[in-house]
Amino acid sequence: MAGLPYWSNSVAAVNYYEPIYLNQFEVVLTPPAAIGGPNVALLVEHVTKLTGLPEINSAGALIEQKYKFATRSYAGGVPDKTTTDLTLEFTVNLNEENDAYVYNILRAWNDIVYNPQTGSQGLKREYVGEMACVVFDKRGNIFREWKFPSIIPSGKLSEYTLDYATSAIYNISIQYRADYWRETRIGEITI
């Protein structure tokens, strides 16, 4: 009869390995140079959630060959996707000037792409920004990092839904498209 999985039989237990907490991260968003000012640095304080971080980039659909009744499979010759779509969620506050600065920064970024008030459209070099995300342990030791040197807004800002019967606050989300990224992992196995 196999022994029971006592605590002392677990390498992770006896070495006190820490789990990965999904709330131990930081996102730094850098809008295009045209959007400046002291409030841009406050974006990092208002990010509440990030989804869409790239994971495995497969080599595309499997290719199959047959020999009589046997099938052999190969990785495809073209990757499924070479971009990633990131969704950021933010809290929105008013400062002492009654400026909804998070909304106004993100709106100005989208307005460079297309401004519905004027009809103007920007060139990619005018609306491209950057983003970085680091994930760390409870002591702040970074074990995984993504850098997105080229991101562009790819969706609308979430709209207001006004309702007299709610006490909800306004949070906003927006999607960005990253053309490429660089990832660093502690313990990464390079091939």
Secondary structure in CASP SS format (residue, H / E / C, confidence):
PFRMAT SS
TARGET T0000
AUTHOR 0000-0000-0000
METHOD secondary structure of the structure
MODEL  1
M C 1.00
A C 1.00
G C 1.00
L C 1.00
P C 1.00
Y C 1.00
W H 1.00
S H 1.00
N H 1.00
S C 1.00
V H 1.00
A H 1.00
A H 1.00
V H 1.00
N C 1.00
Y C 1.00
Y C 1.00
E C 1.00
P C 1.00
I C 1.00
Y C 1.00
L C 1.00
N C 1.00
Q C 1.00
F E 1.00
E E 1.00
V E 1.00
V E 1.00
L E 1.00
T E 1.00
P C 1.00
P C 1.00
A C 1.00
A C 1.00
I C 1.00
G C 1.00
G C 1.00
P H 1.00
N H 1.00
V H 1.00
A H 1.00
L H 1.00
L H 1.00
V H 1.00
E H 1.00
H H 1.00
V E 1.00
T E 1.00
K E 1.00
L E 1.00
T E 1.00
G C 1.00
L C 1.00
P C 1.00
E C 1.00
I C 1.00
N C 1.00
S C 1.00
A C 1.00
G C 1.00
A C 1.00
L C 1.00
I E 1.00
E E 1.00
Q E 1.00
K E 1.00
Y E 1.00
K C 1.00
F C 1.00
A E 1.00
T E 1.00
R E 1.00
S E 1.00
Y E 1.00
A C 1.00
G C 1.00
G C 1.00
V C 1.00
P C 1.00
D C 1.00
K C 1.00
T C 1.00
T C 1.00
T E 1.00
D E 1.00
L E 1.00
T E 1.00
L E 1.00
E E 1.00
F E 1.00
T E 1.00
V C 1.00
N C 1.00
L C 1.00
N C 1.00
E C 1.00
E C 1.00
N C 1.00
D C 1.00
A C 1.00
Y H 1.00
V H 1.00
Y H 1.00
N H 1.00
I H 1.00
L H 1.00
R H 1.00
A H 1.00
W H 1.00
N H 1.00
D H 1.00
I H 1.00
V H 1.00
Y E 1.00
N C 1.00
P C 1.00
Q C 1.00
T C 1.00
G C 1.00
S C 1.00
Q E 1.00
G C 1.00
L C 1.00
K H 1.00
R H 1.00
E H 1.00
Y H 1.00
V C 1.00
G E 1.00
E E 1.00
M E 1.00
A E 1.00
C E 1.00
V E 1.00
V E 1.00
F E 1.00
D C 1.00
K C 1.00
R C 1.00
G C 1.00
N C 1.00
I E 1.00
F E 1.00
R E 1.00
E E 1.00
W E 1.00
K E 1.00
F E 1.00
P E 1.00
S E 1.00
I E 1.00
I E 1.00
P E 1.00
S C 1.00
G C 1.00
K C 1.00
L C 1.00
S C 1.00
E C 1.00
Y C 1.00
T C 1.00
L C 1.00
D C 1.00
Y C 1.00
A C 1.00
T C 1.00
S C 1.00
A C 1.00
I C 1.00
Y C 1.00
N E 1.00
I E 1.00
S E 1.00
I E 1.00
Q E 1.00
Y E 1.00
R E 1.00
A E 1.00
D C 1.00
Y C 1.00
W C 1.00
R E 1.00
E E 1.00
T E 1.00
R E 1.00
I C 1.00
G C 1.00
E C 1.00
I C 1.00
T C 1.00
I C 1.00
END
